[in-house]
Amino acid sequence: MKDWPYEVFPTGWYQVGYSTELQPGDVRPAKYFDQDLVLFRTEEGEVSLLDAYCAHLGAHLGYGGTVKGECIECPFHGWLWTSGGELSEIPYAPTERRRVSLKRWVTREVNGLILVWYDSFGREPFWEWPGIPEFDDLENNYPIVHDHVGIRRVIPQSPVENTPDYYHFMWVHGAGQPGKPLLWKEDQHYLHTRIGFVYGHGKKATWMTPNGPVFGEIETEAWGLGLSNARFVLENFVTNQLTAATPVDREHSQIFETITVNRQDGEPEPTGRAARMIEFQKGQIRRDFAIWENQRYVEHPPFAGGEEDHYARFRRWSRQFYSDKPYTAKTEIEAA
């Protein structure tokens, strides 16, 4: 086992693709949560994620299956399955009916992302993902950048667990000093934090801070353990980076990074500092993955330097996603 904190996959919304990359009629084999699945979009544009194996003789619908209207056709004997997983027709016995169906997974499309709901206890969604406002605000922000990091040996908790880790920025990301916690707010499945930084600390000028060091923030929001956004704020220069980690099996997750930068004067497309920031953030997250992929989960770390304060809060908050018991605690701590 890959040092998994608990015995179940965590509850929540997870990304399985981008809307623009699944056109009407497209069919994709998929594997998430140790389940073989098929992802497709009907001719009318509806997205469906079903269990992969035809209930007739077990053919995988993701390999050779084709969209026919609002159904997916089995490549083996042509049985037609609706986007909801019901048997629509047996083509060579059209008057016959069989009491069989395929599980349909609850999906949403938000901000151009395709999401699936997972709950190991079989519950329907009890929260919705509100999205990132900047992703749809094309007047003030550049179109989102799709960064397919791929399937990595990472558990979903690792990216979100960066939230209380104020010291790692110096060693992993080359920051001149650790972050300063400004806000910690948790409300059931939602975690909202703000961390203060001096960007360009100790340097006269950098490409990111051409006029010298700037006090800025990283504002983070997490909705469960599958979706977390970091909003990097340097005066009027704002970058959003959403990290989505979707379990494939007990050891691996598929990683998506979605990035946008607010529009800069005189740059109809992201060039200059905006373009460099996008590439910079792609590289920075890969530094984290180099750690996470080779990391061992430590249940009771020997914390130092006060880091236990927010780490302990995070670990308590994260437990709710592995449990069938409701979590209703609300905590807000703002730095003086």
DOVEXRO-82209 format. One record per residue (C-alpha): residue in one letter; residue number from 1; x, y, z. Coordinates in steps of 0.02 Angstrom, whole numbers, plus 32768, in hexadecimal, padded with zeros to 4 digits. Example, Ala and Ser with C-alpha at 12.3 -4.5 7.8 and 13.67 -1.06 7.14 Angstrom:
2
(a, 1, (8267, 7F1F, 8186))
(s, 2, (82AC, 7FCB, 8165))
***
This chain:
336
(m, 1, (8000, 8000, 8000))
(k, 2, (803E, 80B0, 7FD6))
(d, 3, (8036, 80F7, 8088))
(w, 4, (7F7E, 8122, 8075))
(p, 5, (7F36, 817D, 810D))
(y, 6, (7E95, 8118, 8113))
(e, 7, (7E42, 8080, 80C6))
(v, 8, (7DD0, 80DA, 804A))
(f, 9, (7DE4, 8158, 7FBF))
(p, 10, (7DB3, 8206, 7FFD))
(t, 11, (7D07, 824B, 7FD7))
(g, 12, (7CF8, 82DF, 7F61))
(w, 13, (7CF7, 8325, 7EB2))
(y, 14, (7D85, 82F3, 7E3E))
(q, 15, (7DB9, 8329, 7D90))
(v, 16, (7DB8, 82A9, 7D04))
(g, 17, (7DD6, 8319, 7C6F))
(y, 18, (7DBA, 83BF, 7C16))
(s, 19, (7D19, 83E8, 7BBC))
(t, 20, (7D6F, 8421, 7B1C))
(e, 21, (7DCE, 837D, 7B11))
(l, 22, (7D30, 8312, 7B0E))
(q, 23, (7CCA, 833D, 7A75))
(p, 24, (7C1E, 82F5, 7A46))
(g, 25, (7C38, 8240, 7A11))
(d, 26, (7CDE, 822C, 7A6D))
(v, 27, (7CF9, 818F, 7AD5))
(r, 28, (7D87, 8178, 7B53))
(p, 29, (7DB9, 80E3, 7BBF))
(a, 30, (7DDD, 811C, 7C70))
(k, 31, (7E13, 80D5, 7D16))
(y, 32, (7DF2, 812C, 7DBB))
(f, 33, (7DD9, 80EF, 7E6E))
(d, 34, (7E15, 8042, 7E38))
(q, 35, (7D7F, 8037, 7DC2))
(d, 36, (7D82, 8020, 7D05))
(l, 37, (7D12, 80A5, 7CB8))
(v, 38, (7CDF, 80EF, 7C11))
(l, 39, (7CCD, 81AA, 7BF4))
(f, 40, (7C6C, 81EB, 7B5F))
(r, 41, (7C09, 827E, 7B1E))
(t, 42, (7B65, 825E, 7AC4))
(e, 43, (7B39, 82AE, 7A1D))
(e, 44, (7ACE, 832D, 7A7B))
(g, 45, (7B63, 8359, 7AE9))
(e, 46, (7B3D, 8300, 7B8D))
(v, 47, (7BD4, 82BC, 7BEC))
(s, 48, (7BC4, 820D, 7C35))
(l, 49, (7C39, 81A3, 7C9E))
(l, 50, (7C02, 80ED, 7CAE))
(d, 51, (7C4A, 804C, 7CEF))
(a, 52, (7CAE, 800B, 7C5C))
(y, 53, (7C74, 7F58, 7C42))
(c, 54, (7BDB, 7F2E, 7BDC))
(a, 55, (7B5F, 7ECB, 7C47))
(h, 56, (7B43, 7E52, 7BB6))
(l, 57, (7BEC, 7DFB, 7BA1))
(g, 58, (7C64, 7E73, 7BF5))
(a, 59, (7CB2, 7ED2, 7B63))
(h, 60, (7D09, 7F74, 7B96))
(l, 61, (7CA2, 8002, 7B4A))
(g, 62, (7D39, 8076, 7B4A))
(y, 63, (7D94, 800D, 7AC8))
(g, 64, (7D32, 8011, 7A26))
(g, 65, (7C8F, 8050, 7A6F))
(t, 66, (7C3A, 80D7, 7A07))
(v, 67, (7BBB, 815E, 7A2B))
(k, 68, (7B14, 8146, 79D4))
(g, 69, (7AA4, 81DB, 79F7))
(e, 70, (7A91, 81E3, 7AB5))
(c, 71, (7AD4, 8132, 7ACF))
(i, 72, (7B78, 80D6, 7ACC))
(e, 73, (7B7F, 8039, 7A62))
(c, 74, (7BDD, 7F9F, 7A9E))
(p, 75, (7C65, 7F6C, 7A22))
(f, 76, (7C42, 7EB2, 7A3E))
(h, 77, (7B88, 7E99, 7A18))
(g, 78, (7B46, 7F4A, 7A01))
(w, 79, (7AE0, 7F56, 7AA0))
(l, 80, (7AB1, 800C, 7ABB))
(w, 81, (7AC4, 805E, 7B66))
(t, 82, (7A7D, 810A, 7B8E))
(s, 83, (7AE4, 8194, 7BDD))
(g, 84, (7A8B, 8166, 7C80))
(g, 85, (7AC6, 80B1, 7C76))
(e, 86, (7A1F, 8063, 7C46))
(l, 87, (7A11, 7FDF, 7BBE))
(s, 88, (79C0, 8036, 7B28))
(e, 89, (79BC, 7FAD, 7AA4))
(i, 90, (79FC, 7F02, 7A73))
(p, 91, (7A0E, 7F1C, 79B7))
(y, 92, (79F6, 7E67, 7983))
(a, 93, (7966, 7E4C, 79FC))
(p, 94, (7910, 7EF7, 7A02))
(t, 95, (7873, 7EB9, 7A56))
(e, 96, (78CF, 7E67, 7AE6))
(r, 97, (78F9, 7EBA, 7B8B))
(r, 98, (7976, 7E8B, 7C12))
(r, 99, (797C, 7ECC, 7CC3))
(v, 100, (7A31, 7F04, 7CBB))
(s, 101, (7A85, 7FAE, 7CC5))
(l, 102, (7B2D, 8002, 7CDC))
(k, 103, (7B5A, 8074, 7D6C))
(r, 104, (7B5A, 812A, 7D3C))
(w, 105, (7BD2, 819B, 7D9C))
(v, 106, (7B95, 8249, 7DCA))
(t, 107, (7BEE, 82C9, 7D5E))
(r, 108, (7BF1, 8387, 7D4D))
(e, 109, (7C40, 8402, 7CD5))
(v, 110, (7C7F, 84A0, 7D2C))
(n, 111, (7CFC, 8520, 7CE9))
(g, 112, (7D22, 84AE, 7C56))
(l, 113, (7D52, 841E, 7CC9))
(i, 114, (7CFA, 8375, 7CCA))
(l, 115, (7CE1, 833A, 7D7D))
(v, 116, (7CA6, 8299, 7DCE))
(w, 117, (7C61, 8280, 7E7D))
(y, 118, (7CAA, 81F3, 7EE4))
(d, 119, (7C6F, 81B3, 7F8B))
(s, 120, (7CA5, 8109, 7FCA))
(f, 121, (7C09, 8101, 8036))
(g, 122, (7B95, 8116, 7FA1))
(r, 123, (7B4F, 81C0, 7FCE))
(e, 124, (7B11, 823C, 7F4C))
(p, 125, (7B6D, 82E3, 7F41))
(f, 126, (7B52, 834E, 7FDB))
(w, 127, (7BB2, 83E3, 7F9A))
(e, 128, (7BD6, 8430, 7EF1))
(w, 129, (7C78, 8478, 7EB1))
(p, 130, (7C5E, 8534, 7E93))
(g, 131, (7CEF, 8544, 7E19))
(i, 132, (7D72, 85CC, 7E0A))
(p, 133, (7D27, 8675, 7DD7))
(e, 134, (7DC1, 86A8, 7D74))
(f, 135, (7DB6, 860D, 7D04))
(d, 136, (7D15, 864F, 7CB5))
(d, 137, (7D43, 8707, 7CB9))
(l, 138, (7D95, 8719, 7C0F))
(e, 139, (7D85, 87D5, 7C11))
(n, 140, (7E03, 87E3, 7C9E))
(n, 141, (7E61, 873E, 7C91))
(y, 142, (7EB4, 86D9, 7C07))
(p, 143, (7E61, 8634, 7BD2))
(i, 144, (7E8D, 85A3, 7C44))
(v, 145, (7F29, 853E, 7C1E))
(h, 146, (7F16, 847F, 7C26))
(d, 147, (7FAF, 842C, 7C75))
(h, 148, (7FA3, 836F, 7C6F))
(v, 149, (8022, 8339, 7CF1))
(g, 150, (7FED, 8283, 7CD9))
(i, 151, (7FDC, 81ED, 7D4A))
(r, 152, (8054, 81FF, 7DDB))
(r, 153, (807A, 819A, 7E78))
(v, 154, (8021, 8215, 7EE8))
(i, 155, (7F8C, 820D, 7F5E))
(p, 156, (7F08, 8298, 7F52))
(q, 157, (7F2E, 82D8, 8000))
(s, 158, (7FE2, 8309, 7FD7))
(p, 159, (7FBF, 83A3, 7F6B))
(v, 160, (7F40, 83E8, 7FE6))
(e, 161, (7FB4, 83C5, 8078))
(n, 162, (8025, 844D, 8033))
(t, 163, (7FA7, 84C7, 807C))
(p, 164, (7FED, 84C7, 812F))
(d, 165, (80A2, 84AD, 80F9))
(y, 166, (80EB, 855B, 8107))
(y, 167, (81A1, 8525, 8110))
(h, 168, (81B4, 84B9, 8074))
(f, 169, (81B2, 8551, 8001))
(m, 170, (8267, 8577, 802C))
(w, 171, (82AA, 84CC, 7FFD))
(v, 172, (8235, 8494, 7F74))
(h, 173, (820C, 8539, 7F1E))
(g, 174, (82A2, 85A7, 7F43))
(a, 175, (8246, 8627, 7FAE))
(g, 176, (82B2, 869C, 8015))
(q, 177, (824C, 8680, 80B3))
(p, 178, (81BC, 8614, 80F0))
(g, 179, (8108, 8647, 80D8))
(k, 180, (80A7, 86A1, 8160))
(p, 181, (7FF9, 865F, 8189))
(l, 182, (7F76, 86E9, 817A))
(l, 183, (7ED2, 868A, 8177))
(w, 184, (7E95, 85DA, 819B))
(k, 185, (7DDC, 85BB, 817D))
(e, 186, (7D87, 8512, 8172))
(d, 187, (7CCF, 84F8, 8153))
(q, 188, (7C9F, 8441, 8141))
(h, 189, (7CE9, 8406, 809B))
(y, 190, (7D33, 84B2, 8072))
(l, 191, (7DDE, 84F1, 80AA))
(h, 192, (7E16, 85A5, 808A))
(t, 193, (7EC1, 85E9, 80B8))
(r, 194, (7F30, 867E, 8096))
(i, 195, (7FEE, 867D, 80A3))
(g, 196, (805A, 8719, 809D))
(f, 197, (80FE, 871E, 803C))
(v, 198, (8181, 879C, 800A))
(y, 199, (8199, 8772, 7F52))
(g, 200, (824A, 8793, 7F19))
(h, 201, (8288, 8797, 7FCD))
(g, 202, (833D, 87CF, 7FD7))
(k, 203, (834B, 87FB, 7F1E))
(k, 204, (834B, 88A4, 7EC7))
(a, 205, (82E1, 8866, 7E37))
(t, 206, (82A3, 87C5, 7DE8))
(w, 207, (8237, 87A2, 7D50))
(m, 208, (81A5, 878C, 7DC8))
(t, 209, (81CE, 8826, 7E30))
(p, 210, (8222, 889F, 7DB6))
(n, 211, (8210, 8933, 7E2E))
(g, 212, (8258, 88D8, 7EC3))
(p, 213, (820F, 886C, 7F4E))
(v, 214, (8151, 886C, 7F60))
(f, 215, (80E7, 8830, 7FF1))
(g, 216, (8064, 87BD, 7FA9))
(e, 217, (7FF8, 8728, 7FD3))
(i, 218, (7FCB, 8679, 7FA3))
(e, 219, (7F12, 8661, 7FC1))
(t, 220, (7EE1, 85AA, 7FBF))
(e, 221, (7E36, 8559, 7FB4))
(a, 222, (7E15, 849F, 7FC0))
(w, 223, (7D72, 8444, 7FA6))
(g, 224, (7D93, 8397, 7FED))
(l, 225, (7E38, 8348, 7FBA))
(g, 226, (7E1C, 833E, 7EFE))
(l, 227, (7E1A, 83F6, 7ECF))
(s, 228, (7E86, 8482, 7F15))
(n, 229, (7EAB, 852E, 7ECE))
(a, 230, (7F3E, 85A0, 7EF3))
(r, 231, (7F27, 8658, 7ECA))
(f, 232, (7FCF, 86B1, 7EC1))
(v, 233, (7FB9, 876B, 7EDF))
(l, 234, (8046, 87E8, 7EBD))
(e, 235, (7FF3, 8892, 7EC0))
(n, 236, (7F8C, 8895, 7E1E))
(f, 237, (7FDD, 87F8, 7DD6))
(v, 238, (7F70, 8761, 7E00))
(t, 239, (7F87, 86AB, 7DCF))
(n, 240, (7F0E, 861C, 7DF3))
(q, 241, (7F49, 8568, 7DF2))
(l, 242, (7ECE, 84DC, 7E13))
(t, 243, (7F18, 8433, 7E40))
(a, 244, (7EA8, 839B, 7E27))
(a, 245, (7EE1, 82F1, 7E63))
(t, 246, (7E6C, 8260, 7E38))
(p, 247, (7E93, 81B2, 7E7D))
(v, 248, (7EB4, 812E, 7DF9))
(d, 249, (7EDE, 80A6, 7E77))
(r, 250, (7F24, 809C, 7F27))
(e, 251, (7FCE, 80DE, 7EF1))
(h, 252, (7FAE, 8151, 7E5D))
(s, 253, (7F49, 81EB, 7E31))
(q, 254, (7F2C, 8244, 7D8D))
(i, 255, (7F64, 82F9, 7D9E))
(f, 256, (7F1C, 838F, 7D43))
(e, 257, (7F5B, 8441, 7D56))
(t, 258, (7EED, 84D0, 7D18))
(i, 259, (7F3B, 857E, 7D14))
(t, 260, (7F09, 862E, 7CE6))
(v, 261, (7F57, 86DA, 7CFD))
(n, 262, (7EFB, 877F, 7D00))
(r, 263, (7F0A, 87E2, 7C5F))
(q, 264, (7F9E, 8859, 7C53))
(d, 265, (7F95, 8901, 7BFA))
(g, 266, (7FCC, 88F6, 7B46))
(e, 267, (7FCF, 8837, 7B44))
(p, 268, (7F37, 87EC, 7AEA))
(e, 269, (7F8A, 8741, 7B02))
(p, 270, (7FF2, 870D, 7B98))
(t, 271, (80A1, 8747, 7B6E))
(g, 272, (812B, 8793, 7BD6))
(r, 273, (8114, 877E, 7C91))
(a, 274, (8069, 872A, 7C7F))
(a, 275, (80AB, 86A2, 7C0B))
(r, 276, (8145, 868B, 7C78))
(m, 277, (80D8, 8679, 7D14))
(i, 278, (8072, 85EE, 7CC2))
(e, 279, (810F, 858B, 7C97))
(f, 280, (815B, 85B2, 7D41))
(q, 281, (80C5, 856B, 7D9D))
(k, 282, (80C7, 84CF, 7D30))
(g, 283, (817A, 84B3, 7D64))
(q, 284, (815F, 84DB, 7E1B))
(i, 285, (80D4, 845B, 7E31))
(r, 286, (8146, 83D6, 7DE6))
(r, 287, (81C4, 83FA, 7E70))
(d, 288, (813C, 83CC, 7EEB))
(f, 289, (8115, 832D, 7E8D))
(a, 290, (81CB, 82F8, 7E96))
(i, 291, (81B4, 82FA, 7F53))
(w, 292, (8106, 82B0, 7F5C))
(e, 293, (812A, 821E, 7EE9))
(n, 294, (81B3, 81E1, 7F5B))
(q, 295, (8167, 8214, 8001))
(r, 296, (8132, 81A4, 808F))
(y, 297, (8094, 81D5, 80EC))
(v, 298, (80C0, 81F6, 81A3))
(e, 299, (8029, 81E7, 8214))
(h, 300, (8075, 8242, 82AB))
(p, 301, (8100, 82B6, 826F))
(p, 302, (817E, 8301, 82EB))
(f, 303, (814F, 83B4, 82C0))
(a, 304, (81BF, 8449, 82E6))
(g, 305, (81BC, 8506, 82DD))
(g, 306, (8102, 8514, 82FC))
(e, 307, (80D3, 84B8, 825D))
(e, 308, (8066, 8441, 82C1))
(d, 309, (7FE3, 84C9, 82DD))
(h, 310, (7F9C, 84C9, 822E))
(y, 311, (7FD5, 841B, 81FC))
(a, 312, (7F70, 83D1, 828A))
(r, 313, (7ED9, 8436, 8255))
(f, 314, (7EED, 83FB, 81A3))
(r, 315, (7EFB, 8344, 81D4))
(r, 316, (7E5D, 8351, 823F))
(w, 317, (7E00, 83A8, 81B0))
(s, 318, (7E39, 8326, 8130))
(r, 319, (7DF7, 8291, 8192))
(q, 320, (7D42, 82B8, 8165))
(f, 321, (7D5F, 8284, 80B0))
(y, 322, (7D8B, 81D2, 80E3))
(s, 323, (7CF5, 81BF, 8158))
(d, 324, (7C39, 81A9, 814B))
(k, 325, (7C1F, 821C, 81E0))
(p, 326, (7BEF, 82D2, 81BD))
(y, 327, (7C6E, 8358, 81E6))
(t, 328, (7C23, 83FF, 8218))
(a, 329, (7CB0, 845B, 8271))
(k, 330, (7CD0, 8510, 8240))
(t, 331, (7D77, 8560, 8269))
(e, 332, (7DBA, 860B, 823C))
(i, 333, (7E63, 864E, 8274))
(e, 334, (7EA3, 86F3, 8233))
(a, 335, (7F50, 8734, 8258))
(a, 336, (7F5F, 87D6, 82B6))
***
